[in-house]
């Protein structure tokens, strides 16, 4: 089968997994076996589509909760417990079913230091997954939710889990001399652990298009294999395969088998097998075969945004990086780096634009500045982090000095890039840039390529120009629970309820760079955290303290008039234009 045929095969597997048609399993299996024996490509494509379709249908049918009601017993933690607002969330295995468990108060504190693979005694209430969350949780095979009332004794789990958790705790111990923010980023770069990252930092990396640095993927795996290179080269083919397979399995266990890790491990596995049988293959072929294999094993991966982003970025780099770099003028190192960055962004655009609303223009300069520093952090973190955690003291602090400097640079790039008023690329921008890339591959003359680069630059600058010159609408609701009013350079934001990450992302997406008046109508721990995160990143000139508002209050903010009226436990807000000339 050609490279193009393997791509069609992967697309057929994804189509079957997405549609989840309940074809007879025996028919699908026979079609695949006959196609492999007879080397019939068309039959293999059809058979794989039928196979992933029927397996997906079975997976959906199997997503029913365990016995509902009161539960008391020992569960296995599938994920690391993570704080979400005032609660702690963790995925657990109850029998053969995955359950999303939520704990608060004393129960949440008892789960804080636990890690995936450990076994914990829990008592609580099991209930079905809410319909609004079913599709999102289905990609992780979660069949129910549990409200945890009590946490009891725990055990360390099986030997592989104990080893993986020991490595994670050693790396975390070696980074203790870093600031909390830098330590959370370090664990994100090296292990993909995002639990300690603040909403402000997450928003910075998302706004700068750098979130891929906080997700473990093929680059991390390549560093691990590079460190083991001297050992692997001394072994025979069979020994290399055994050691490499062991490393891949342990790496997946260490990084919790996130979707991007699955994709990277699958590609390396296919590459090793191809090398062992003496049939080197292209990156496109490796990716297509890895996708097909993963979707046969777990067809619900097709609904995972993380998996789709990882596949999109890898596909974009494999197909577009070299053509874009060859078409760009200037020094080759810069053209190559820009080619990889643009190819990856175009690859993830089909997922990012519809899911998150756009692709930040700042991601191009941000990646050029941050990625060169991220590689050394990963390599140094793996090679020196473990000895530092084992020895501790002065040695650990010395080892963390270069790590802290590099992470500080990356975090600074993320914050500066996210704050830059460059706007976001929408679907039209991405389509135009894709067409320009296709033309750039076809055009051979230097003058023609310069013209295409000039047009692409104008497309990239258009969102920033629109933000600078466009007149925003008078009233929008960037997210449920918040209202934004803008008129004649005056900006008023009224917040009723909001989560920190959602509020920051929505305000930045609306192009707000400063807030004249921030009004909070309802006091809660989550909303207070959201407001604090917002004020940390967006300059706010005035905050209406509604806790002390007992009488009607009028506030003039430039061209906008605001009236606050107490109403029970909430504040009623009336916002209007101060003058008819603005109507």
N, C-alpha and C positions, 0 to 999 in steps of 0.2 A: 504494500500500500504506500502511495506517495505521501509527501508531507501534506499536500492539500487534502488527500483522503483522510488522514488522521485528524485534521481540523474538522472535516465534515463529521467524522465519527464522534468527536468530542461534542460538537453541536447537537448531534442526534441524541447523545446521552443526556445532555442538559435539557433538551426538549422533552424527552420522556420523563425525566425527573420532575420537571416543572408541571407538566400536564397531569402526571400521576394517573395514567389510564390503567385500569385493572385488567390487563391482558392475562391470559393463562400463563402461569409461570413455566409450565412444561414446554409450551410452544416457544416461548422466548429462549429458554435454555437450549432447546434442540436447534433452533435457528443459529444461535451463537456457536455451538459446537460444530455443526455442519459447515458453517462459514469458515471457521478456523481450519478445519480439516481440508476443505476444498479450496481454501484461499480465495473465497468469493467476497470481494469487498462490499458490494451492494447489499448482499444478504447479511453481512456482519453489521453494517450500519443500521439496517432495519431491526435486526435481532437485538442489538444493544439498546435501541430506543424502546423496544418492547420490554426488555429486561429492566431498565431503570424505571420505566413507567409502572410496571407491576410491583417492583420493590418499593417505589415511593408510595403507591396506594396502600401497600401493606404497612408501611411506616406510619402513614396518617391514621390508618385503622387501629394501630397499636398505641396511639396517643390517648389512651383513656387512663384516668387516675387510679391509683391503688384504692383500697377500701377507704371511703371517706369517713370523717368523724374524728374522734379522739385517737391519737396515736401515741404510743410509748414504746420505745425500743432503741436499738443501736443502728445507726446509719453510717454510711461511708461518704465522706466529703468528696465531691467531684471537682469543686472549684475552691479557690482560696476565699475565705470570708472577706467581704468588702463593705465599708461603711457607705450608706446611701442616706443622706440627710441625717435623721436621728436614729435610723435603724441599721441593722447589719444584714446583708443579703449573702446567701451561700447556696450552691446547688448540692444536693445530696442524693444518694441512691437508697431508696427504700425497696428492698427486695430486688426486683429487676427494673423498677421504674425510677426515672429521674424526677426530682421534686425541687421546686424553688422554695427555699425556706427563708423566712423573715423573722428576725428577732430584735427586741428592743430592751432597754434597761439592763438588768443584771444578766439576762440571757445573752444579750449582744456582747457584753463585756467578757463573758466566759468564752465566746467564740473568737475573740480578737486575735489571739496568738496561734490559732489552729491553722493547718495547711491541708491542701488537697491530698487525699489518700489516707488520712487519719480517720479513725472510727470514733464516733461520739454518741453518747446516749442522749436522746432528745425526747421531750414530751411536748405535744402541741396538738393543733387541730389541722387536719388535711381537708382541702376543699378544691374544687375544679379551678382551672386557669380561667380568668376572665376572657370573654370573647375578644375584647380589644387587644389582648396580649398574646392570643393563641398563635398567630402566624409568626410573630417575632420569637417566641419561645420554642416553637416547633423545630426550628433549625438546630436547637440544642437538645431535642428529644425530651423536653420537659413536659410532663403530663399533669402536674398538679402543683398547688401551692400549699405551704405549711406555715401556720402562725406558731412560732416556737414560744412556749411558756417557760420551759425549764431546760437547762443544759446540765448533764451529769458527767460521769467519768469519761475518759478518752484513752485510746491506745494509739500507738504510732503507726499502725497499718503494716502492709507487707514490706519485705526487704527492699524492693526497688523504690517504693514510695519513701521509705525512711532515708535511703541514700540521696534521692533527689531533694527531699526537704532539708537534709543536712547541708547539701551544697547551697541551696537557696539561703538558708539562715547564715551560713558562713560568708557568702557574698554580702548579705545585708549587714553583718557585723563588721566586715572590713570597710564598709562605707559610712560607719557611724560618725566619723569626724566631719563629713560633709553637712551642709545645712539641710534642713528637712526637705526643702524644695529640690535641691540638687540631688539628694539621696533618692528621692522618688523618681527623678528623671534617670538617674544612673540605673536603677532597677528596671525602669522601662526600656532603656536602650539594650541592656544585657539579657533580661529575662522576659520582657514584655509585661511586667507587673505594673499596672497603672493605678493601684489602689491608693497610693499616697499622694497622687497628683491633685493639686487644688483646681477648682473650676477656672481660676484666672489663667493658670498655666495651660490647661487643656484648651481653653479658648484661644490663647496665643498660638499654640501649635496648629490648631484647626484653621485659624484665620491666615496663617502663613503657609498652609499646605504642607506641614512637616509631621503630621500625625503618623506617617509611615515609619518614622524613626523610632516611635514608641511601641511599635509592633514587631515582634521577633519574626524574621523571615529568612529567605535564602542567604542574605548577606551575613547574618549571624552564624548560620550553619557553615557557610564557607570559611569563616574565621576559625571555627572549631576544627574543621577538617584540615585547615592550613597548619594549625598548631600540632596536629597529629601526623602531618605529612612525613616528617623524618622517620617515624615509627612505621607508617604504612608502606613506605618505600623499601623497607627491609624485609617485608613479608612476601610470600608467594601469593598467587592470585586468590587461592582459596582462603588463606589467612587474612588477606586484605578485605575480602568480602565479609568474612565473619566479624572482624573488628569494626569495619565501617558500619555494618548493620547494627551491631551493638551500640555504637555511638549514636546512630540515628534514632534508635528506640529510646535511649536514655535522654537524648536531646529533646525529643518530643515529650517525654514524661516530665522533664525539668521545666519546659515552657508551657506545659498544660495542654498540649495538642490543640492550640488555637488554629483557626482555619488557615491562616497564612503559613503556619508551621506544617500543617498537613500538606499543603501544596508544595512547599520546599522539600520536605522529606520524600514525598512521592516522586518529584522530579529527580532528586539525587539517586533514589533507588533505581529508577528506570535507567538513568545514566550509567550506574554501576553495572547493571545487568548487560546493557549494550556493550560496555567496555569489556566485560568478562567473556562475551561470546565473539568479540572482535568485530562489532558492528557499530562504530561511532555514528551518532545521529545528531541532527540539528536541534537547536533550542526549541523551535516551533513544534517539532515532532515530540520532543520530551514533554513539553507542556501539554500538548493534546492528549498524549497517552496517559499522563498523570491525572488529568482532569477526568478522562473516561474511567480509569480505575477507581478514583475516589468516589465518583458518582454511582458506580456500581456498588461500592461498599456502603456508602451513606448518601442516598439520593436527596435527602433533605438539605444537604450542603448547598444546593442550588438556591436556597432561600436565605443564605447567610451573606449579609452585606460585606463582612470581612473577607470571606472567601472570594466573592466577586471582585472586590477591589484588588486583592492580591493577584488574581488571575489577569485582571485588566492591566495592571501595571507591568506584569511580566510579559504579557502579550505585546503591549505597546513597545517595550524596550526591544524585544526580540525582532519585531517587524519594522519598526520605524526609526530606532535610534541611529543606525548607520546611514540610511538615506537622508535623514534630517541633518546629521553632522556633515555629510558630504556636500549638501546643498548650501550650508552656511559659510559665509566668508570669514576671514580672520584667522587667528592662531589656532592650530589643530587641537591643543589641549582644551581651550575654551569652547571650540565648536563641538568637540566630543562630549564635554560635560553638559553643554546646553542641549545637545541632541538627545542624551539620555533623559534629561529632565523633561523636555517637551514631549518626548515619546511616552514617558510614564504618565504624565498629566493627561495626554490625549487618550491613553489607554483606560484610565479610571474615569474619564469624563462621562461616559454613558451611565455610570452608576452614581457618581457624585452629583451631577446636575439634577436628575429627578429626585434623588433622595435628600440631598442637603441644599438644593436650591441654586448651586453655582460652583464654579471653580475659581478660587482666589487668584487674581493676577499676580499677587505678591509671591505666589509659590515658585515662580521662575527664579527671581533673584535670591529668594530665601534658600532654595535648595542648592544653588550654586555656592552660597556662603556657608551653609550649615553642614551639608553632606560630607565635605572633606574632613571636618572635625569629628563627625559621628563615627567614622570608621575606626580611628584610633581609640575612641572611648570604648567601643565594643571589644576591640582586640586587647587593649590594656585591661579592661574590666575583667575579661575572662582569664587572661594570663596572670595578672597580678592580684586580682581581687581575692582569689582563694587563699594564697599565702598570707595576704594582709589580714583576712578574717581569721585565719588560724593562729597567727602570731599576735596580732593586735598591737596596742600601745603606740610607740613612736614609729614603728615600721608601717603600721596601717595609716597613720596620719601622713607620713612621707609619701606613701604610694598614692594617696588620694589628692595630693597637690596638683599634679598634671590633670587628673580626672576632673577636679573642681574647675580648673581654668578652662578646659575644653567644654565642659557642660555649661559654664557661665557664658561662654561665647555663643553656644547654640541657643540657649535660653534668651540671650539678648537679641540674636537675630530673629527669633520667633516673635518676641514682643515688638521689636521695631517694625518688622514686616507686617504683622497683624494690624498695627496702628496706622500704617501707611494708607492714605486714601486712594487706593488703586482700583477698588471695586472688584466685581466678580464677573467671570465669563459665563454667559448663558448658553442655551442650546444653539442659538444662531451663531454666536461667536465661535463655538467649538466646530460647528459644521463648516464655517468659512475657513478656519485654520486648517481643518482636515483637508479641504479642497486645495488650499495653498500648498500643503505638504505634498499632496499627490502631484500637483503641477511642478513643484520643485524637483521631484524625482525625474519627471519627464524632460524638463528644460535643461539643456546642456550649456547654454551660453552664460557667461559671467554676468552680462548686463541683465539678462532675463531673471537670473536668480537674485540679483540685487533688487530688482523691481519687486519680486515676490516677498523678499525680506522686508522691504519698505511698507508694502501693503499689510503684512502680518504685524508689523510694529504699530501701524495705525489701528488695527483691530484690537491689539492688546491695550492701547492707550484709550480706546473709546469709553470703557466703563469709568475710568478716572475722570475723563472730560465730562461725562454725563453727571457724575456726582458733583463736580465743581460748578457746572452751569445750569443743571436742571433744577426745576422748581418742584420740591417734594409735595405730595398730597397733604391737604390740611389735616386729615385724620386717618390713621391706620391702626390696626390691631396686630402688632408683630407676632404675638403669641396669645393664646387664650389666657385671660387674666391680666392683660396689660394693654393700655391705650397710649398712642403716641400722637402728639399734636405739634405741628410745625408751621410757622408763618413768619415771613419777613425776618429770617435768621433767629427767631425765638423758638425754643424747643421745650416742651413740657411732656414728661412721661408720668403716667398714672399707673401704679402697680397695685393689683389686688392680691393675686397669688401667683407665684412663679418659682421655678427651680433655678439655681444659679447658672448651670450650664446652658439651659434653654434661653434665659433672659439675656445673657451675654451674647450668645450667637445671634439672637433675633435683633438686638440693638445694632450690632456690627453689620449684619446683613442689610439693615435699613439705611446704612450709611451715616449713622449718628456719630459725630466726633466729640460733641459736648452737649450737656444737658443743663438748661437754665434752671428748671425746677423739677424736682423729683418728688412725687406725692405717693405715699404708701397708705392705702385705705384699710388694710387689715394686717394686724400684727400676728406673726407666727414665726416659728424657728426657721422654717424653710425659706419664707419670704425675706426674713431679716438677713439670712445668709446670701440670698440672691442680690439683695440691695448692697450689701457690703462688697460682694465680688464686682458688681457693676461700678461702684464708686472707686474701686481699686484700679480699674482699667479705663473708665470713661470719666473725664473731668465733669464734676457736678457742682454747679455754683450755689444751689440752695436746695435744702431738703425740708419738706413740710413734716414736722413732728406731729402726727395726728394723735398720738397718745394723750397729749395735753389739750386737744381742741375740744372745748366745751361750748363754744358759741360760734355762730357763723363768722367766717373769716374770708375776706377778699384779698387776693394777691394779684398784682399786675406784673406780668413778665413780658416786657416789650410790647408787642402787638397782641398778646394773648391775655385774657382775663380769666382768673381761676377763682371759684368760690367753693369753700369747704363748709359743709353743713353736717354736724353730728347727727347720727342716726342709729341709736342703739350701740352695738359694738363696732360698727363700721362708720366710715366717713363717706358721705355722698359728695361727689365732685361734679361741678358744672364748669365746663370749659367753653369759652366763646371768644370771638374776635372783639377787640376793644373798639374798633371803629368800622363803620359801614363801608369805608373806602377799600377795605380788604375783601369784601364779599365778592 
